[in-house]
């Protein structure tokens, strides 16, 4: 998995008017599913997130929490936290926490 700077990712998401945010979502999905050996299509998940007015994005947050917990092989599961943050308009915070957790997997 690629180590990403959380601050740089947030800044790029803001500067590019969320274009980088969608790329970030795609790459995180692609990397965690490959790491876990899942057969998932990140393009489908990205498109569903975009075209369901954010409804699928909430579900994506939940799924990513489960995927990250599986990759960490721990009982720590932040799925509900990610969904709640996204539901209250703090999706970028949710992505930052996910990226932090994914960075810690690659450091281990």
HELIX and SHEET records of a PDB file:
HELIX    1   1 UNK A    6  UNK A   15  1                                  10    
HELIX    2   2 UNK A   19  UNK A   36  1                                  18    
HELIX    3   3 UNK A   42  UNK A   51  1                                  10    
HELIX    4   4 UNK A   55  UNK A   72  1                                  18    
HELIX    5   5 UNK A   79  UNK A   87  1                                   9    
HELIX    6   6 UNK A   91  UNK A  107  1                                  17    
END                                                                             
